[in-house]
Amino acid sequence: SRAFEKNNRLVLLNLVQNRIQTISFSGSRQLGNIILGHNLIEKFEKNTFRNLPGLRVLTINFMNLREIDENAFQNVPIFRRLKISSGEISNLTFLKNLPSILDLTILNCKLKSVEQAWLNSLTRLTRLH
């Protein structure tokens, strides 16, 4: 939603338990924490999270999220924590564009494999759950 694009005061966005099918963020400078649980989003498209210099934490749980485009995250320099649980995601190639991530949690998803190349790109990762 571009509704938040010009809001430079918003630091936390909790959109849990809605019927959201698509979402896109761009340019909200202070937005640091996004919580998207119990929604209908199946894919994060290219540039879903773009130009969010303050984004640190993204929590995604209990959704049918199947795919995160490898370019979904653009210009999120201080992104630190990603939590994905109870989803349908099976591919983690998008991780290569998140070199600043420190904490990664992936629980109860449909992962089929974890490739060393993905993990090698996460040079700052300190916690993997």
URNORSUL-V213199 format. One record per pair of residues at least 4 apart in sequence whose ideal C-beta (glycine too) atoms are under 6 Angstrom apart, sorted by the first residue. I is the first residue (numbers start at 0). J is the second residue. Records with the same first field share a line. If there is no record, write none. Layout:
I=J ; J
This chain:
3=9 ; 27
4=25 ; 26
6=27
7=28 ; 29
9=27 ; 30
10=29 ; 31
11=32
12=33
13=34
14=35
15=34 ; 36 ; 37
16=37
17=38
18=39
19=38 ; 40
20=39
23=47
24=48 ; 51
25=49 ; 50
26=50
28=52 ; 53
29=53
30=51 ; 53
31=53 ; 55
32=56
33=57
34=58
35=59
36=60 ; 61
37=61
38=62
40=62 ; 64
41=63 ; 65
42=66
43=47 ; 67 ; 71
44=68
45=68 ; 70
46=73
47=71
48=71 ; 72 ; 75
49=73
50=74
51=75
54=75 ; 78
55=77 ; 79
56=80
57=81
58=82
59=64 ; 83
60=84 ; 85
61=85
62=86
63=87
64=86 ; 88
65=87
67=71 ; 93
69=92 ; 93
71=93
72=96 ; 97
78=97 ; 99 ; 100
79=101
80=102
81=103
82=104
83=105
84=106 ; 107
85=107
86=108
87=109
88=108
89=109 ; 110 ; 111
91=117
94=117
95=120
98=122
99=123
100=121
101=123 ; 125
102=126
103=127
104=128
115=119
